Amino acid sequence: MHWQLEIVFFIVLITTAFIALDVKNLLVAVVTLSVFSFISALLYIVMGAVDVGFTEAVVGGGVSGILFIVLIFKTSRRSSD
């Protein structure tokens, strides 16, 4: 049963990667990259690496996603001359 779950996670992982590359809105790209990190954390946990999955979820999905969202809202849309 584990290999079917891994295949589903891999398909969702590839789908979120292509969505993050194709989208024009930066906020949507950050959210899809956070989803990518959480799905990869679930994949690590299913494969048996619980400590790596927990670290990926906290750092990859949580902290860096929040940091990117804050940085997007701190920047302006146009450059100042």
N, CA, C and O atoms as a GROMACS GRO file, in nm:
protein
  324
    1MET      N    1   0.082  -0.121   0.000
    1MET     CA    2   0.000   0.000   0.000
    1MET      C    3   0.085   0.126   0.000
    1MET      O    4   0.041   0.230  -0.048
    2HIS      N    5   0.206   0.117   0.052
    2HIS     CA    6   0.288   0.237   0.059
    2HIS      C    7   0.331   0.288  -0.078
    2HIS      O    8   0.345   0.408  -0.098
    3TRP      N    9   0.353   0.197  -0.171
    3TRP     CA   10   0.401   0.243  -0.301
    3TRP      C   11   0.293   0.318  -0.378
    3TRP      O   12   0.326   0.406  -0.457
    4GLN      N   13   0.165   0.285  -0.356
    4GLN     CA   14   0.059   0.361  -0.420
    4GLN      C   15   0.052   0.503  -0.365
    4GLN      O   16   0.031   0.599  -0.439
    5LEU      N   17   0.071   0.516  -0.235
    5LEU     CA   18   0.071   0.648  -0.171
    5LEU      C   19   0.190   0.730  -0.218
    5LEU      O   20   0.178   0.850  -0.241
    6GLU      N   21   0.305   0.666  -0.234
    6GLU     CA   22   0.423   0.736  -0.284
    6GLU      C   23   0.402   0.785  -0.426
    6GLU      O   24   0.444   0.896  -0.460
    7ILE      N   25   0.337   0.706  -0.509
    7ILE     CA   26   0.311   0.748  -0.648
    7ILE      C   27   0.217   0.868  -0.651
    7ILE      O   28   0.237   0.960  -0.729
    8VAL      N   29   0.115   0.866  -0.566
    8VAL     CA   30   0.023   0.980  -0.559
    8VAL      C   31   0.097   1.105  -0.514
    8VAL      O   32   0.076   1.213  -0.570
    9PHE      N   33   0.184   1.092  -0.413
    9PHE     CA   34   0.261   1.208  -0.366
    9PHE      C   35   0.356   1.259  -0.474
    9PHE      O   36   0.373   1.380  -0.488
   10PHE      N   37   0.417   1.168  -0.550
   10PHE     CA   38   0.505   1.211  -0.659
   10PHE      C   39   0.428   1.285  -0.768
   10PHE      O   40   0.478   1.384  -0.822
   11ILE      N   41   0.310   1.239  -0.800
   11ILE     CA   42   0.229   1.307  -0.902
   11ILE      C   43   0.188   1.446  -0.855
   11ILE      O   44   0.195   1.542  -0.931
   12VAL      N   45   0.146   1.456  -0.729
   12VAL     CA   46   0.110   1.588  -0.674
   12VAL      C   47   0.233   1.678  -0.666
   12VAL      O   48   0.223   1.798  -0.690
   13LEU      N   49   0.349   1.620  -0.634
   13LEU     CA   50   0.473   1.697  -0.627
   13LEU      C   51   0.510   1.756  -0.763
   13LEU      O   52   0.546   1.873  -0.772
   14ILE      N   53   0.502   1.676  -0.867
   14ILE     CA   54   0.534   1.725  -1.001
   14ILE      C   55   0.432   1.828  -1.047
   14ILE      O   56   0.468   1.926  -1.112
   15THR      N   57   0.306   1.807  -1.014
   15THR     CA   58   0.202   1.902  -1.051
   15THR      C   59   0.223   2.037  -0.984
   15THR      O   60   0.212   2.141  -1.050
   16THR      N   61   0.252   2.038  -0.855
   16THR     CA   62   0.275   2.165  -0.786
   16THR      C   63   0.401   2.234  -0.835
   16THR      O   64   0.406   2.357  -0.839
   17ALA      N   65   0.502   2.158  -0.874
   17ALA     CA   66   0.623   2.220  -0.928
   17ALA      C   67   0.594   2.291  -1.060
   17ALA      O   68   0.641   2.402  -1.082
   18PHE      N   69   0.518   2.226  -1.148
   18PHE     CA   70   0.485   2.290  -1.275
   18PHE      C   71   0.393   2.410  -1.256
   18PHE      O   72   0.405   2.509  -1.329
   19ILE      N   73   0.302   2.403  -1.161
   19ILE     CA   74   0.215   2.518  -1.134
   19ILE      C   75   0.297   2.635  -1.082
   19ILE      O   76   0.276   2.749  -1.123
   20ALA      N   77   0.392   2.607  -0.991
   20ALA     CA   78   0.475   2.714  -0.936
   20ALA      C   79   0.562   2.778  -1.044
   20ALA      O   80   0.589   2.898  -1.038
   21LEU      N   81   0.606   2.701  -1.140
   21LEU     CA   82   0.687   2.757  -1.249
   21LEU      C   83   0.604   2.835  -1.350
   21LEU      O   84   0.654   2.929  -1.411
   22ASP      N   85   0.478   2.797  -1.368
   22ASP     CA   86   0.397   2.855  -1.474
   22ASP      C   87   0.320   2.980  -1.431
   22ASP      O   88   0.284   3.062  -1.515
   23VAL      N   89   0.294   2.995  -1.302
   23VAL     CA   90   0.208   3.103  -1.256
   23VAL      C   91   0.284   3.237  -1.258
   23VAL      O   92   0.405   3.241  -1.237
   24LYS      N   93   0.210   3.345  -1.283
   24LYS     CA   94   0.270   3.478  -1.290
   24LYS      C   95   0.266   3.553  -1.157
   24LYS      O   96   0.350   3.640  -1.133
   25ASN      N   97   0.170   3.520  -1.072
   25ASN     CA   98   0.156   3.587  -0.943
   25ASN      C   99   0.257   3.529  -0.844
   25ASN      O  100   0.263   3.407  -0.825
   26LEU      N  101   0.336   3.617  -0.781
   26LEU     CA  102   0.439   3.570  -0.689
   26LEU      C  103   0.381   3.506  -0.563
   26LEU      O  104   0.437   3.411  -0.510
   27LEU      N  105   0.270   3.558  -0.515
   27LEU     CA  106   0.210   3.504  -0.394
   27LEU      C  107   0.158   3.362  -0.418
   27LEU      O  108   0.172   3.275  -0.332
   28VAL      N  109   0.098   3.339  -0.533
   28VAL     CA  110   0.051   3.205  -0.568
   28VAL      C  111   0.170   3.110  -0.584
   28VAL      O  112   0.162   2.993  -0.545
   29ALA      N  113   0.280   3.159  -0.639
   29ALA     CA  114   0.400   3.077  -0.654
   29ALA      C  115   0.457   3.036  -0.519
   29ALA      O  116   0.500   2.922  -0.501
   30VAL      N  117   0.457   3.128  -0.424
   30VAL     CA  118   0.507   3.096  -0.289
   30VAL      C  119   0.418   2.995  -0.221
   30VAL      O  120   0.466   2.903  -0.155
   31VAL      N  121   0.287   3.010  -0.236
   31VAL     CA  122   0.194   2.916  -0.173
   31VAL      C  123   0.211   2.777  -0.234
   31VAL      O  124   0.210   2.677  -0.162
   32THR      N  125   0.225   2.769  -0.366
   32THR     CA  126   0.243   2.638  -0.428
   32THR      C  127   0.378   2.577  -0.391
   32THR      O  128   0.389   2.454  -0.382
   33LEU      N  129   0.480   2.658  -0.372
   33LEU     CA  130   0.608   2.604  -0.325
   33LEU      C  131   0.599   2.556  -0.182
   33LEU      O  132   0.666   2.459  -0.145
   34SER      N  133   0.518   2.622  -0.100
   34SER     CA  134   0.496   2.573   0.037
   34SER      C  135   0.421   2.440   0.035
   34SER      O  136   0.451   2.350   0.113
   35VAL      N  137   0.323   2.428  -0.054
   35VAL     CA  138   0.252   2.300  -0.070
   35VAL      C  139   0.350   2.193  -0.118
   35VAL      O  140   0.344   2.079  -0.072
   36PHE      N  141   0.440   2.229  -0.209
   36PHE     CA  142   0.543   2.138  -0.256
   36PHE      C  143   0.627   2.087  -0.140
   36PHE      O  144   0.657   1.968  -0.132
   37SER      N  145   0.666   2.177  -0.050
   37SER     CA  146   0.748   2.137   0.064
   37SER      C  147   0.671   2.046   0.159
   37SER      O  148   0.727   1.949   0.211
   38PHE      N  149   0.544   2.076   0.182
   38PHE     CA  150   0.465   1.991   0.271
   38PHE      C  151   0.442   1.852   0.210
   38PHE      O  152   0.445   1.752   0.282
   39ILE      N  153   0.419   1.846   0.080
   39ILE     CA  154   0.401   1.716   0.015
   39ILE      C  155   0.530   1.636   0.018
   39ILE      O  156   0.528   1.515   0.040
   40SER      N  157   0.644   1.703  -0.003
   40SER     CA  158   0.771   1.631   0.006
   40SER      C  159   0.798   1.586   0.150
   40SER      O  160   0.858   1.481   0.171
   41ALA      N  161   0.754   1.663   0.248
   41ALA     CA  162   0.766   1.620   0.388
   41ALA      C  163   0.682   1.496   0.414
   41ALA      O  164   0.725   1.404   0.484
   42LEU      N  165   0.561   1.493   0.358
   42LEU     CA  166   0.478   1.373   0.371
   42LEU      C  167   0.541   1.253   0.302
   42LEU      O  168   0.531   1.140   0.351
   43LEU      N  169   0.606   1.278   0.191
   43LEU     CA  170   0.673   1.170   0.120
   43LEU      C  171   0.789   1.115   0.202
   43LEU      O  172   0.810   0.993   0.207
   44TYR      N  173   0.865   1.203   0.265
   44TYR     CA  174   0.973   1.158   0.353
   44TYR      C  175   0.919   1.075   0.469
   44TYR      O  176   0.979   0.974   0.506
   45ILE      N  177   0.808   1.117   0.526
   45ILE     CA  178   0.749   1.044   0.639
   45ILE      C  179   0.700   0.907   0.596
   45ILE      O  180   0.717   0.809   0.668
   46VAL      N  181   0.638   0.899   0.477
   46VAL     CA  182   0.590   0.769   0.427
   46VAL      C  183   0.708   0.676   0.401
   46VAL      O  184   0.698   0.555   0.422
   47MET      N  185   0.819   0.732   0.357
   47MET     CA  186   0.937   0.649   0.330
   47MET      C  187   1.012   0.609   0.457
   47MET      O  188   1.102   0.526   0.451
   48GLY      N  189   0.976   0.667   0.570
   48GLY     CA  190   1.037   0.627   0.696
   48GLY      C  191   1.134   0.725   0.757
   48GLY      O  192   1.185   0.700   0.866
   49ALA      N  193   1.161   0.837   0.691
   49ALA     CA  194   1.252   0.937   0.745
   49ALA      C  195   1.170   1.046   0.815
   49ALA      O  196   1.149   1.154   0.760
   50VAL      N  197   1.125   1.016   0.935
   50VAL     CA  198   1.035   1.106   1.007
   50VAL      C  199   1.106   1.235   1.046
   50VAL      O  200   1.046   1.342   1.038
   51ASP      N  201   1.231   1.227   1.088
   51ASP     CA  202   1.304   1.347   1.129
   51ASP      C  203   1.328   1.441   1.011
   51ASP      O  204   1.319   1.563   1.026
   52VAL      N  205   1.360   1.386   0.896
   52VAL     CA  206   1.380   1.469   0.776
   52VAL      C  207   1.247   1.529   0.732
   52VAL      O  208   1.243   1.645   0.689
   53GLY      N  209   1.139   1.453   0.740
   53GLY     CA  210   1.007   1.504   0.704
   53GLY      C  211   0.962   1.616   0.794
   53GLY      O  212   0.905   1.715   0.748
   54PHE      N  213   0.988   1.602   0.924
   54PHE     CA  214   0.952   1.708   1.018
   54PHE      C  215   1.032   1.835   0.992
   54PHE      O  216   0.977   1.945   0.995
   55THR      N  217   1.162   1.820   0.966
   55THR     CA  218   1.246   1.936   0.936
   55THR      C  219   1.202   2.003   0.807
   55THR      O  220   1.200   2.126   0.799
   56GLU      N  221   1.169   1.925   0.705
   56GLU     CA  222   1.122   1.982   0.578
   56GLU      C  223   0.991   2.058   0.596
   56GLU      O  224   0.972   2.164   0.536
   57ALA      N  225   0.902   2.004   0.678
   57ALA     CA  226   0.774   2.071   0.700
   57ALA      C  227   0.793   2.202   0.773
   57ALA      O  228   0.730   2.302   0.739
   58VAL      N  229   0.879   2.203   0.873
   58VAL     CA  230   0.898   2.325   0.953
   58VAL      C  231   0.976   2.430   0.875
   58VAL      O  232   0.933   2.545   0.866
   59VAL      N  233   1.090   2.391   0.820
   59VAL     CA  234   1.176   2.489   0.754
   59VAL      C  235   1.129   2.517   0.612
   59VAL      O  236   1.112   2.634   0.574
   60GLY      N  237   1.109   2.414   0.533
   60GLY     CA  238   1.074   2.434   0.393
   60GLY      C  239   0.934   2.487   0.372
   60GLY      O  240   0.914   2.578   0.291
   61GLY      N  241   0.839   2.434   0.444
   61GLY     CA  242   0.701   2.476   0.426
   61GLY      C  243   0.661   2.594   0.511
   61GLY      O  244   0.588   2.682   0.466
   62GLY      N  245   0.707   2.597   0.633
   62GLY     CA  246   0.662   2.699   0.726
   62GLY      C  247   0.744   2.826   0.725
   62GLY      O  248   0.696   2.932   0.685
   63VAL      N  249   0.868   2.816   0.768
   63VAL     CA  250   0.951   2.934   0.789
   63VAL      C  251   0.982   3.006   0.658
   63VAL      O  252   0.965   3.128   0.649
   64SER      N  253   1.028   2.933   0.559
   64SER     CA  254   1.064   3.000   0.433
   64SER      C  255   0.941   3.052   0.360
   64SER      O  256   0.948   3.155   0.294
   65GLY      N  257   0.828   2.982   0.371
   65GLY     CA  258   0.705   3.033   0.309
   65GLY      C  259   0.659   3.164   0.372
   65GLY      O  260   0.622   3.258   0.301
   66ILE      N  261   0.662   3.170   0.503
   66ILE     CA  262   0.625   3.294   0.573
   66ILE      C  263   0.724   3.405   0.539
   66ILE      O  264   0.684   3.520   0.518
   67LEU      N  265   0.854   3.372   0.535
   67LEU     CA  266   0.955   3.473   0.501
   67LEU      C  267   0.934   3.528   0.361
   67LEU      O  268   0.942   3.649   0.340
   68PHE      N  269   0.906   3.441   0.264
   68PHE     CA  270   0.882   3.487   0.128
   68PHE      C  271   0.755   3.574   0.118
   68PHE      O  272   0.754   3.673   0.046
   69ILE      N  273   0.651   3.537   0.190
   69ILE     CA  274   0.527   3.616   0.187
   69ILE      C  275   0.550   3.754   0.247
   69ILE      O  276   0.501   3.853   0.193
   70VAL      N  277   0.622   3.761   0.357
   70VAL     CA  278   0.653   3.891   0.418
   70VAL      C  279   0.737   3.974   0.323
   70VAL      O  280   0.713   4.094   0.309
   71LEU      N  281   0.834   3.914   0.257
   71LEU     CA  282   0.918   3.989   0.163
   71LEU      C  283   0.840   4.037   0.041
   71LEU      O  284   0.869   4.145  -0.011
   72ILE      N  285   0.745   3.961  -0.005
   72ILE     CA  286   0.663   4.005  -0.117
   72ILE      C  287   0.582   4.129  -0.078
   72ILE      O  288   0.572   4.223  -0.157
   73PHE      N  289   0.526   4.129   0.043
   73PHE     CA  290   0.446   4.244   0.085
   73PHE      C  291   0.532   4.364   0.123
   73PHE      O  292   0.480   4.476   0.127
   74LYS      N  293   0.661   4.344   0.153
   74LYS     CA  294   0.750   4.456   0.186
   74LYS      C  295   0.803   4.527   0.062
   74LYS      O  296   0.843   4.643   0.071
   75THR      N  297   0.804   4.460  -0.051
   75THR     CA  298   0.856   4.522  -0.172
   75THR      C  299   0.746   4.595  -0.247
   75THR      O  300   0.627   4.564  -0.232
   76SER      N  301   0.786   4.691  -0.327
   76SER     CA  302   0.687   4.764  -0.407
   76SER      C  303   0.681   4.702  -0.546
   76SER      O  304   0.772   4.630  -0.587
   77ARG      N  305   0.574   4.733  -0.617
   77ARG     CA  306   0.555   4.675  -0.749
   77ARG      C  307   0.644   4.742  -0.853
   77ARG      O  308   0.686   4.677  -0.949
   78ARG      N  309   0.673   4.867  -0.835
   78ARG     CA  310   0.757   4.938  -0.932
   78ARG      C  311   0.885   4.984  -0.865
   78ARG      O  312   0.888   5.011  -0.745
   79SER      N  313   0.989   4.991  -0.943
   79SER     CA  314   1.118   5.036  -0.888
   79SER      C  315   1.119   5.189  -0.879
   79SER      O  316   1.062   5.257  -0.964
   80SER      N  317   1.184   5.240  -0.777
   80SER     CA  318   1.192   5.386  -0.760
   80SER      C  319   1.314   5.437  -0.838
   80SER      O  320   1.422   5.379  -0.833
   81ASP      N  321   1.292   5.547  -0.907
   81ASP     CA  322   1.402   5.603  -0.990
   81ASP      C  323   1.480   5.705  -0.915
   81ASP      O  324   1.575   5.761  -0.970
   0.00000   0.00000   0.00000
